[in-house]
């Protein structure tokens, strides 16, 4: 039983030790607006094709409304394309407006979910070529407060899918980044 719980408890112990060493006296949930940047990988999965994963960067700006709720806006662009068997995909633009529900686990660590309106523009060298989809976007992640106003962030986000020449596709982003509270 202990061996099963140890992999789950280890990250929390590291985070709590880091927080104690940083000398925190206040919570990361002080309702200060923040800006951030995430670098990530888009997982593009289309019927009949091998998954491709171009990279992207996303700028974030947000405002906590309470310990548990906030709002966040995002905009980004692709950094590199990826291809498989001659099929190449790159990110044109990405953006969204989200409601954010957070649950503080430690004074310096929270898990959260986001849901809102997202848009994703892709360039492909096959099928319909360029496409933009807009619709429901959602995800889950975590925020870690570091010393001062600096924080870390990690997240999985699902963007609206679509069809390409009759084949359906889905897009998910896995990202990590930094944030700065004012």
N, C-alpha and C positions, 0 to 999 in steps of 0.2 A: 504494500500500500504506500509506504513512504517513497519507494523508488518511482512509483507512478506520479506522485504529487511533486517530487523534486523538480522535474523539468518545468512545471507550471509555476512553482514558487520562486525559482531562481531569478527570473527577470524582475519580479516584484521586490525581492530582497536587494538586488543591485540598484533598482530605482530608489528604494527607500534609503539605502546607504548613500547614494549620490546626493539625494536631497538633504540628508543630515549634514553631509560634508559641506554642502553649499551654504549652509547657515540660513535657511529660509525662515522668515518670521511671518510672511504673509502667503496667502493662497494665490495660485495662478488665476483664480476666478475673481479678480478685482474689477471686472467690467471695463477694463481698458481696451480701446480699439487696438487692432493689430494688423500688421502686414506680414506677408511671408512669400516664400518661393519654394516650390517643389519640383524636383526632377523625377521623371518616371518613365515607365514603359507602357505603351498601349498594346494590349493583347487583342489583335484583330483576328476574328475567327469567322470564316465564311464557308458555307457548305461547299464541299468539293475541293477545297484548298487546304494546304498546310498552314497552320497558324503563323502569322508574322507579327513582329514586335518592334515597331519604330519607337524612338525616344521622343520625349517632349518636355517642355518646361511650362510651369503654371504659376502665375502670380496670384496671390490671395489677399483679400482685405476683408476684415470682419469686425463684428462688434458683439461681445457677449451682452445679453439682456438680463441674465441672472446666472446663478451657478449651473443651471440646467439647460438654458436655451440661448440661442444667438442667431445671427444672420451672417452670411458670408457670400461674397462675390468673387468670381474667378475669371481669368482670361489667360490664354497661353498660345503657344505655337510649337510646331515640331522642331526637333534638333537634328534628327537623322531619319532616313528611311530604312526599311528592312525588306528583304525579298526572300522568296523561297520558290524554287523551280521556275524562275523567271517572272513570277508575280511580285511586283513591288508596291508597297503602301507607305505613304508618308502622311503626317498630320499637317493640315493647313492651319486651322485655328481651332481652339477649344475654349469654351466659356460656360458660365452658369451662375445662377442665383439660387442660394440654398437656405433652408432653415436647418439649424444645427441643434441637435439634442445631445447634451453631454451628461456624463455621470462621473463625478470625481471619486476615484478609488483611493487615492492618496492625496495629500496636499499638493503634490507636484505631478500627479499623473491622472489623466481622465481618459475614458473611452467615449466614443461618440458615434452618432449616426447622422447623416445628412440626406436631405431629400429636397428636390426642387426642379427647376427647369434648366436643362443642359443642352448645349449645342456642340456638334463635332463636325468639322469639315475635313474630308480626306481626299488625297490624290492617289490614284491607282493607275498603273499602266495596263490595265485589262478591264473588261466589262464596260460599265458605264463611265469609266474614267473618274471625274471629280464628282463628289457627292457631299451634301450637307444634311444632317439629320438633327432635328430639334424635338425634344420631348422630355418625359420624366427621366430624371437621373437621380441615383441614390448611391450611398456608400457607407462604409464603417471605417473607423480609424482610431488613433490615439494621439494625445498631446502630452508632451513631457516638458515641464517648466525647468529651466536651468537657472543659474545665477543671474540675478538682475532681470532684465526684460527679455532675455533670449530664451527661445524654446525650440524643441524638436517636434516633428510631426511625421506620422506615417499613415497611409490610407489606401484602401481599395475603393474605386468608384466605377459604377456601371453607367455607361452612356447609352442613349437611345440607339437601337439598331435600325436596320433598313433592309433593302433588297438591292442587289447588283445583278442586272441582266437576268432576273428571275431567281437568283440565289440569295437566301437570307444571310445576314451577317450580324454579329454582336461585337461590341467593343467594351473592354474593361481597362482601367488604368490602375497600375500599382505604382505608388509614389512615396517619396520621403523628402523632407525638407526642413527648413528653419523658419522661425517666426520672430517678430520683434513687437513687443507691446509698448505703447506710448505711455 
